[in-house]
Amino acid sequence: MRILAIETSCDETAVAVVDDGRHIVSNIVASQLAHQDTGGIVPEVAAREHLRALDGITQQALNEAGVELRAVDAVAATVGPGLVGCLLVGANYGRGLALAAGLPFIGVNHLEGHVYANWLYEGDAPTPEPEIPAVVLIVSGAHSDLVLMEGHRRFRPLGRTIDDAAGEAFDKVARLLGLGFPGGPAIERVARDGDPAAFPLPRAALSGYDFSFSGLKTAVLRLVRALEAKGEVPVADVAASFQKAITEILAEKTARAAAEHAVETVLLGGGVAANLALRAEIQKRIGHPLRVPPPRLCTDNGAMIGAAAFFVLRDRGTEVPVTVRSDMKLA
């Protein structure tokens, strides 16, 4: 089954062609540069940028795949969670394409897409499918969710952030340190030259599997203000100390969830999953195989939506999302 898939939940305009939920035939992503000066996403600007880009990117994805629209079997698009204006642009565009071509339209949960990014491969040699059940950690600019994947499209929530997402914490600390946007890659780059033990930072002691990062952000803010008062901020050391704190929080709960549930694999997804320090910290703590998509598939992309759409059609055990919802949950 060949699916044309569209992703516009935030600030990446992405379109892909995916075969059988696994093989990437084409995958085009246009990251918006309009938000770099504002230090964060402006929803109205993001929606307009999607409108501007979608036609060209869709044609590029079809051309790279060597197919015309009528040669695909279905059209899919993200319908939540995300910025509602951005979601409406992609979902309505996808519905229009499907209607014009007489194809089925599949609404996809963005978080489910991050999970199924672990099933994708490029080239002629398929990778082995991840074994399930699995513990899945989804960490991005808007989400920090720990779930138990009991089977295809069967998810049980274990924990989530009670305040800020991990990616949001990276962005705000990066802005505080003058490192620009997006913050995750910038902090990871600068932290390589820093001492992660330079500044002991707090970890929120929550019971269960929930996360909290607002206190950590406040601690970094107070630390930077105190260092500024003394004359100079060692940016690399602060970045490394912050990265160590946040990766240890995420890794500790992920490892505990894997140990306390009968799972075969640990899966990561979302933009923060591209962070090498996080991957290393989790791998160090778990006794299970760790599967992580390559960095370009951790961040938002159309291929992951195409993969999830295939399993939506194949495994209809749970509701197929149709209406755009900015607060859609995975489970």
Buried (B, 14 or more C-beta within 10 A) or exposed (E): BBBBBBBBBBBBBBBBBBBBBBBBBBBBBBBBEBBEEEBBBBBEBBBBBBBBBBEEBBEBBBEBBEBEBEEBEBBBBBBBBBBBBBBBBBBEBBBEBBEEBEBEBBBBBBBBBBBBBBBBBBEEEEEEEBEBBBBBBBBBBBBBBBBBBBEBBBBEEBBBBEBBBBBBBBBBBBBBBEBBBBBBBBBBEBBEEBBBEBBEBEBBEBEEBBBBBBBBBEBBEEBBEEBEEEEEBBBBBBBBBBBBBBBBBBBBBBBBBBEEBEBBBBBBBBBBBBBEBBBEBBBEBBEBBBBBBEEEBBBBBBBBBBBBBBBBBEEEEBEBBEEBBBEBBBB
